Amino acid sequence: MSSPLPSSPHAPVPSVLDLAPVVPVVVVDDLADAVPLARALVAGGLPAIEVTLRTPVALDAIRAIAAEVPGAVVGAGTVITPEQVGEVVAAGARFLVSPGWTDGLLAAMRASGVPFLPGVSTTSEVVALLERGVREMKFFPAEAAGGTAYLKALAAPLPQARFCPTGGIGPASAPDYLALPNVGCVGGSWMLPKDAVAGRDWGRVEALARAAASLSAGGTCR
């Protein structure tokens, strides 16, 4: 069963993979867009929001969403250093996502006290994380790394691993990923078209989010 949405901005997140079928991957260029964008996503049924650390305002965006959008479970993406872990958690991030991992980064994510999804793209990386007690991972870049066929092949020998595939996934391919038993959710940005964000068409973002939220994972009960 999917985990209930944490009732307060400070409540622990049990599992990122069970919050919603789709985790929006958000790049915030203009800080003024952070809160209305997040509100539109939450209103559309996508509470877990991954703000990537790709712009100078990313930390402030996380801070603003955490403070002003009660229904949001805001996390940080593109976390690649132990120092960033501390910064984003202090800003209010309630989960962490990395494109890859090292032992140093993994140790910092563990010590943060919030859920995390270290990135993998090979079987050896998956096995290495399982050896370290980590069962939930980001599969990135999903399409380039083998897509649904690769994840389907991993399910038999490594059934204990669960994934959030991200990278090149859109509304047409998302259902195929979500039908896999080892996929809990997918990450994507198709509900945030550049022209809609630039034009601050939050109604369109909300409608696209609602369509994404209607998807469900075949391997889990929602």
CORWOSUL-V395953 format. One record per residue. PSI is psi in whole degrees, 0 to 359 (* if undefined). OMEGA is omega as a letter, one per 40 degrees, with the letter a starting at -180 (* if undefined). Layout:
BEGIN
PSI:OMEGA
PSI:OMEGA
END
This chain:
BEGIN
149:i
148:a
145:i
149:i
130:i
137:a
345:i
160:a
345:a
359:i
146:i
148:i
117:a
318:a
126:i
325:a
343:a
6:a
321:a
156:a
336:a
132:i
112:i
133:i
111:a
129:i
113:a
113:i
325:a
118:a
329:a
340:a
343:a
307:a
310:i
326:i
313:i
320:i
321:i
318:i
316:i
317:i
330:i
356:i
14:i
88:a
331:a
116:a
118:i
109:i
118:a
147:a
56:a
356:a
159:a
338:a
7:a
314:a
317:i
326:i
316:i
315:a
317:a
316:i
316:i
324:a
330:a
354:a
86:a
326:a
353:a
144:i
92:a
136:i
175:i
133:i
170:a
38:i
117:a
357:i
152:i
326:i
320:i
326:i
309:i
321:a
315:a
324:i
320:i
330:i
346:i
4:i
135:a
359:i
161:a
142:i
132:i
151:i
341:i
189:a
156:i
168:i
323:i
316:i
318:i
318:i
319:i
320:i
319:i
315:a
344:a
333:a
2:i
156:i
151:a
152:i
97:i
144:a
141:i
154:i
1:i
159:i
320:a
321:i
322:i
312:a
320:a
321:i
320:i
321:i
331:a
8:i
12:a
125:a
344:a
128:a
160:i
132:i
111:a
142:e
118:a
303:a
315:a
333:a
2:i
350:i
211:a
326:a
319:a
313:a
322:i
321:i
330:a
337:a
321:a
308:a
338:a
60:a
342:a
348:i
135:i
148:a
153:i
96:i
137:i
141:i
98:i
8:a
137:i
185:a
334:a
323:a
339:a
316:a
327:i
321:i
315:a
342:i
346:a
142:a
339:a
15:i
123:i
328:i
173:i
155:i
144:a
171:a
14:a
341:i
5:i
63:i
142:a
322:a
327:i
319:i
316:a
323:i
1:a
44:i
76:a
337:i
320:i
319:i
316:i
319:a
318:i
324:i
319:a
321:i
320:i
322:a
341:a
348:i
157:i
153:a
127:a
335:a
357:i
160:i
127:i
*:*
END
